[in-house]
Amino acid sequence: MSIEIKIPSVGESVQEAVLAEWFKQDGDTVRKDEPLFVIETDKVTLEVVAEVDGILKITVRAGETVAIGTVVGTIEPSDASERSSPGAVAEAQKAVPPQAEARSSAAHEKPQAQRGPQKGLGSEPASGSSEKAGPADSEGVVLAPSVRRLVAEKNLDVSRINGSGPGGRINKGDVLLYLENAPAGLPDTTEGARAQTDRSLSAAAEERKPMSPIRRRIAERLLASKQNTAMLTTFNEIDMSRAMEIRARYKEAFQKRHGVPLGFMSFFVKACVQALIEIPEINAFIDGSDIIYHHYQHVGVAVGTERGLVVPVIRHAENLSYAGIEKAIVDYVAKIKDNRLELADLEGGTFTVSNGGVYGSLLSTPILNMPQSGILGMHKIEKRPVVVDEQIVIRPMMYVALSYDHRIVDGKGAVTFLKRIKESVENPERMALEV
């Protein structure tokens, strides 16, 4: 009896998802707990694994939007281990005539087209792809069918086109590049043909793709944040010398004892916890005509992914040690990498920390993660001349930015908050002593 593969529920508020990618092809043998495909919603991405061993039958192609609970394929239970064993494969190959084997290979490759065209100039298959070369043209040059049609349509002299494929073979990208860079060498065509050439070049230079659910959600939330809050940003800079010294001194012992590396994020999360306790309005949010104050610190840490920015939440950060914070971050990064992040991991944050410095950002103004009233932006550590005890010295400095909702947070509170962050990171002993 076939086992149905359904789009799983990822939260009550999520009604549909995009089947982003199949990891297997139709007819493949799959193992229990082996990843089959990944779905993408407006909040999370999630891998779906096989429930049993068997043969996969795909009924919904990658890229389609489907409702939660939709059947997208089936698994026909079988002895997968026997089918996939080297002996079984060898016996099967002996039993299949060469002609049938060639047809089987072609049929096996066909579902790959379900993933859509690969990125590239004109979406043309790269050299060495499955597109077969066509017959030679009048110059004796072997061209793929699509390339031959384009050359004939533009009445081009292929001897003038440099091929970039194996053995100098000309692909569609080479032809389009020739059309773009050598218009003076084109034949004297009619106005209609020239217009067609212009349209072809424009189409090759542009690509239209639908926004992913996560990207749409990010766009909506950022726009709503700008429109519905009185956002303001204040800045300061932090001398990272002491934090870097402590990290360098204890990182090996920390790693050996706790099994995770000691990073700067735990310094900043600990500093934020203490500052949020002192300035509680930054840890609150507006609900209608009321202000909701939180007597706990659920700190979100922004993490960039290929599909967009996600902000998993470190719950009750006030109760965690440096090691506890670093472990939480490492666990979230692993879940994101494996597409195991759950909706619950993203909910309930009261404050956010975003580190643009990992991408080289020197200074930025982070946007509020609604309904939160504050977000701290960390940036690149860069050596700069500063004045210390009336002397100009070189120190590793980091600009920090606090964006806040001015409707609930006054300038005094925001500046005081950022000063506390600076004092705590520049003197980590303060956080250990809670002073």
C-alpha positions in Angstrom: 0.0 0.0 0.0 1.4 3.4 -1.0 2.2 5.9 1.7 1.1 9.4 1.0 3.5 12.3 1.3 1.7 15.4 2.6 2.7 19.1 3.2 3.0 19.2 7.0 1.5 21.8 9.3 4.0 24.3 10.6 1.7 26.5 12.7 -1.9 27.5 12.9 -1.4 30.8 11.0 0.3 29.1 8.0 -2.2 27.9 5.4 0.0 27.2 2.4 3.6 26.6 1.4 5.8 26.6 -1.7 7.4 23.2 -2.5 10.8 24.8 -3.1 12.9 21.8 -4.1 12.8 18.0 -4.5 16.0 16.3 -3.4 15.0 13.1 -5.2 13.6 12.4 -8.6 10.5 10.5 -9.6 11.2 6.7 -9.4 14.2 7.0 -7.0 14.7 4.6 -4.1 14.4 6.4 -0.8 15.3 5.5 2.8 13.3 6.1 5.9 14.2 9.6 7.5 16.0 10.6 4.3 15.2 14.2 3.2 12.7 14.3 0.3 11.9 17.9 -0.3 12.0 21.4 1.3 8.9 23.6 1.8 9.0 27.4 2.2 6.4 29.5 4.0 6.3 33.1 4.8 8.1 32.4 8.1 10.2 29.3 7.9 11.7 26.7 5.6 11.4 23.0 6.5 12.7 19.7 5.2 10.3 16.8 4.9 11.7 13.3 5.3 10.6 9.9 4.1 8.5 7.9 6.6 9.4 4.5 5.1 11.8 2.8 2.7 10.5 2.5 -0.9 10.1 3.9 -4.4 9.2 7.6 -4.7 6.4 8.8 -7.0 6.2 12.6 -7.4 2.8 14.2 -8.1 3.5 17.9 -7.5 6.4 19.6 -9.1 8.9 21.9 -7.4 8.0 25.6 -7.4 4.2 25.1 -6.9 2.3 26.7 -4.1 0.1 24.1 -2.3 -2.2 24.1 0.8 -1.1 22.5 4.1 -2.1 18.8 4.0 -1.8 18.5 0.2 -0.5 15.1 -1.1 2.6 15.9 -3.2 3.7 12.3 -3.8 3.7 8.7 -2.6 6.2 6.1 -1.5 5.6 2.5 -2.6 7.1 0.5 0.3 9.8 -2.0 -0.8 13.0 -3.6 0.2 15.1 -0.5 -0.6 18.3 -2.0 0.7 18.0 -5.0 -1.7 17.3 -2.7 -4.7 20.2 -0.4 -3.9 22.8 -3.0 -3.1 25.8 -3.2 -5.4 25.0 -6.8 -6.3 21.4 -6.0 -7.2 22.5 -3.1 -9.3 25.0 -5.2 -11.2 22.4 -7.9 -11.8 19.9 -5.4 -13.1 22.5 -3.9 -15.5 23.3 -7.3 -16.9 19.6 -7.9 -17.6 19.0 -4.6 -19.4 19.9 -4.4 -23.1 22.1 -1.4 -24.1 19.3 0.3 -26.0 16.9 0.0 -23.0 19.5 1.2 -20.7 20.0 4.3 -22.8 16.2 5.0 -22.8 16.1 4.4 -19.0 18.9 6.9 -18.4 17.1 9.5 -20.6 13.8 8.9 -18.7 15.7 9.2 -15.4 17.1 12.5 -16.4 13.8 14.0 -17.6 12.3 14.9 -14.1 15.3 17.2 -13.7 13.6 19.6 -16.0 10.9 20.0 -13.3 13.3 22.3 -11.4 13.2 24.9 -14.2 15.9 26.4 -16.2 19.3 27.1 -14.6 20.4 30.6 -14.0 22.6 32.1 -16.8 22.6 34.2 -19.9 19.4 33.4 -21.8 18.7 30.4 -19.5 20.6 28.3 -22.0 22.0 24.9 -20.7 25.7 25.2 -20.0 28.3 23.5 -22.2 28.2 19.8 -21.6 24.5 19.8 -20.6 21.9 17.4 -21.8 21.0 19.4 -25.0 22.3 17.5 -28.0 24.4 19.2 -30.6 22.6 19.6 -33.9 23.9 19.1 -37.4 26.7 21.3 -38.7 25.8 24.6 -40.4 27.2 25.8 -43.7 30.6 26.6 -42.1 30.9 23.0 -40.8 30.5 24.1 -37.2 28.4 21.9 -35.0 25.6 23.9 -33.2 22.9 23.0 -30.8 19.4 23.4 -32.3 18.6 26.5 -30.3 21.9 28.1 -31.3 21.4 27.2 -34.9 17.9 28.8 -34.9 19.3 32.0 -33.4 22.2 32.2 -35.9 19.8 31.6 -38.8 17.3 34.2 -37.5 20.0 36.9 -37.2 21.8 35.8 -40.4 25.1 35.6 -38.6 28.6 34.5 -39.7 29.5 31.9 -37.1 33.2 32.2 -38.0 33.2 35.6 -36.2 31.8 34.2 -33.0 34.2 32.9 -30.3 32.9 29.7 -28.7 33.4 29.2 -24.9 32.3 25.5 -24.8 34.4 22.4 -24.9 36.6 22.4 -28.0 35.5 25.9 -28.8 31.9 25.0 -29.3 29.5 27.9 -29.6 26.6 28.1 -27.2 23.7 30.5 -27.1 25.4 32.8 -24.6 28.3 33.2 -27.0 25.9 34.3 -29.7 24.1 36.8 -27.5 27.4 38.2 -26.3 28.4 38.7 -29.9 25.2 40.5 -30.7 25.6 42.8 -27.7 29.3 43.6 -28.1 29.6 43.7 -31.9 26.5 45.5 -33.3 28.6 47.1 -36.1 29.5 43.6 -37.4 25.8 42.6 -37.8 24.4 42.2 -41.3 22.3 45.0 -42.7 18.8 43.8 -41.6 15.4 45.3 -41.8 14.0 47.6 -39.1 11.8 44.7 -37.9 14.8 42.4 -37.5 16.8 45.0 -35.7 13.9 45.5 -33.3 13.7 41.8 -32.7 17.5 41.8 -32.0 16.9 44.6 -29.4 14.1 42.6 -27.8 16.3 39.5 -27.6 19.1 41.4 -26.0 16.8 43.0 -23.4 15.3 39.6 -22.6 18.8 38.1 -22.1 19.8 41.0 -19.8 16.8 40.7 -17.5 15.2 38.0 -15.4 11.8 38.0 -13.7 11.3 35.7 -10.7 8.4 35.7 -8.2 9.3 36.7 -4.6 9.6 33.8 -2.3 7.1 33.7 0.6 9.8 34.6 3.1 11.0 37.5 1.0 7.4 38.8 0.7 6.9 38.5 4.4 10.1 40.3 5.1 9.1 43.1 2.7 5.7 43.4 4.3 7.1 43.6 7.9 9.8 46.1 7.1 7.4 48.4 5.3 4.9 48.1 8.2 7.7 48.9 10.7 8.6 52.1 8.8 5.0 53.2 8.5 3.6 52.3 11.9 6.4 53.3 14.3 8.2 56.5 15.1 11.7 54.9 14.6 14.8 56.8 15.6 18.4 55.6 15.8 21.2 56.6 18.2 24.9 55.6 17.8 28.0 54.9 19.9 31.3 53.2 19.6 32.9 50.4 21.6 36.5 49.7 22.3 36.7 45.9 21.8 40.2 45.5 23.3 39.2 44.0 26.6 36.6 41.6 25.1 39.0 40.5 22.5 41.7 39.9 25.1 39.4 37.8 27.3 38.1 35.8 24.3 41.7 35.1 23.1 42.8 34.1 26.6 39.9 31.7 27.4 38.6 30.5 24.0 40.4 27.1 24.1 39.4 26.3 27.6 35.9 27.5 26.9 35.6 25.3 23.8 37.1 22.3 25.6 34.7 22.6 28.6 31.5 23.6 26.9 31.9 22.2 23.3 31.1 25.5 21.6 33.3 28.4 20.6 33.3 31.7 22.5 32.0 34.5 20.3 31.3 38.1 20.8 27.5 37.7 20.5 27.3 36.3 24.0 29.0 39.4 25.3 26.5 41.6 23.7 23.5 39.5 24.6 24.6 39.5 28.3 25.1 43.3 28.1 21.6 43.7 26.5 20.0 41.7 29.3 21.4 44.0 32.0 20.5 47.2 30.0 17.0 46.0 29.3 16.4 45.4 33.0 17.6 49.0 33.7 15.6 50.6 30.8 12.4 48.4 30.8 10.6 50.5 28.1 13.0 49.1 25.5 11.9 45.6 26.5 8.2 46.6 26.1 5.8 47.3 23.2 2.6 49.3 22.5 -0.7 47.4 22.3 -3.4 49.9 21.3 -3.5 52.5 24.1 -1.5 50.2 26.5 2.1 49.5 27.1 3.0 45.8 27.7 6.1 45.4 29.9 8.0 42.1 29.9 9.7 40.9 33.1 11.8 38.5 31.1 14.3 38.9 28.2 13.6 36.9 25.1 16.4 38.1 22.8 16.2 37.5 19.1 19.4 37.0 17.1 19.2 37.9 13.4 20.7 35.2 11.1 21.1 35.7 7.4 20.2 32.7 5.1 20.0 32.1 1.4 16.3 32.7 1.5 16.3 35.8 3.7 16.8 37.0 7.3 15.3 35.0 10.1 15.4 35.9 13.8 15.3 32.9 16.2 14.7 33.8 19.8 16.9 32.9 22.8 14.3 32.5 25.5 15.0 33.7 29.1 18.4 35.0 28.1 18.6 36.5 31.6 19.0 33.0 33.0 21.7 31.8 30.6 25.5 31.9 31.0 27.8 32.8 28.2 28.0 29.1 27.3 24.2 28.8 27.4 23.9 31.7 25.0 26.6 30.4 22.6 25.0 26.9 22.6 21.6 28.3 21.8 23.1 30.2 18.8 25.0 27.2 17.6 21.8 25.0 17.8 19.8 27.6 15.8 22.4 27.9 13.1 22.4 24.1 12.8 18.6 24.0 12.5 18.6 26.8 9.9 21.3 25.0 7.9 19.3 21.7 8.0 15.9 23.4 7.3 14.6 22.3 10.7 13.7 25.7 12.1 10.2 25.7 13.6 7.7 28.6 13.8 7.9 28.4 17.6 11.7 29.2 17.4 10.8 32.6 15.9 8.0 33.8 18.2 7.9 35.7 21.4 11.0 37.9 21.1 11.1 41.1 23.2 14.4 42.6 21.7 16.6 41.9 18.8 20.4 41.9 18.1 21.7 42.1 14.5 25.3 41.7 13.6 25.9 43.3 10.2 29.6 43.3 10.9 29.9 39.7 9.7 29.2 41.0 6.2 31.7 43.9 6.6 29.1 46.7 7.5 30.8 49.6 9.2 27.6 51.5 10.2 23.9 51.0 9.6 20.5 51.8 11.0 18.6 48.6 11.7 14.9 48.5 11.3 12.6 47.5 14.2 11.3 43.9 14.4 7.7 44.7 15.2 6.1 44.8 17.7 9.4 45.2 19.5 10.5 48.7 20.6 14.3 48.2 20.1 17.0 46.6 18.0 20.8 46.7 18.5 23.0 46.7 15.4 26.6 45.5 15.8 29.1 46.2 13.1 32.6 45.5 11.8 35.6 45.7 14.3 38.1 48.1 12.7 41.3 49.6 14.1 41.0 53.3 14.5 43.0 56.1 16.3 41.2 57.1 19.5 42.1 59.3 22.5 42.8 57.4 25.7 44.2 59.2 28.8 45.1 62.2 26.6 47.1 60.0 24.3 46.2 59.0 20.7 46.3 55.2 20.4 45.2 52.5 18.0 42.3 50.5 19.2 39.9 47.9 17.7 36.6 49.8 17.6 33.1 48.9 16.7 30.2 51.2 15.9 26.9 50.2 17.5 23.4 51.5 16.7 20.2 51.3 18.6 17.0 51.8 16.7 14.0 52.4 18.9 10.3 53.3 18.8 10.2 57.0 19.9 6.5 56.6 20.9 7.5 54.6 23.9 11.3 55.2 24.3 12.6 58.7 25.1 16.0 59.9 23.8 17.4 59.7 27.4 16.5 56.1 27.8 17.9 55.1 24.4 21.2 56.9 25.0 21.5 55.5 28.5 20.8 52.0 27.1 23.5 52.3 24.5 26.0 53.7 27.1 25.3 50.6 29.3 26.1 48.3 26.4 29.3 50.2 25.8 30.4 50.0 29.5 29.5 46.3 29.8 31.4 45.2 26.7 34.4 47.4 27.3 34.5 46.0 30.9 33.1 42.4 30.8 33.9 42.1 34.6 30.9 44.4 35.2 28.5 41.8 33.8 30.0 39.0 36.0 29.6 41.3 39.0 26.2 42.7 37.8 27.3 46.3 38.4 
